[in-house]
């Protein structure tokens, strides 16, 4: 079981097949990605003053 950060760090280095395999065994992480991305975006927006 990977942490969300480990999972996202692996994404650039793996093939689509491997991502699908990871996604199948780590669905709880896949479900968190949209929330994680929206948190990142809102954090970036606060940094630049939006």
Residue, then its C-alpha position, 0 to 999 in steps of 0.5 A: x500500500x502506497x501513500x498518496x505522495x508515493x503514488x503520485x511520485x511514481x506516476x511520471x516513471x511508469x507505463x500506462x499498464x503499470x498505472x492501471x495496475x497501481x490504480x486497481x490495487x490502490x483505488x482509495x488513492x485514485x479517488x483522492x487525486x482530484x481532491x489533492x489536485x484541487x487543494x494544490x490549485x487553491x494553495x497556488x492561487x493563495x500564494x499568488x494572491x487570488 
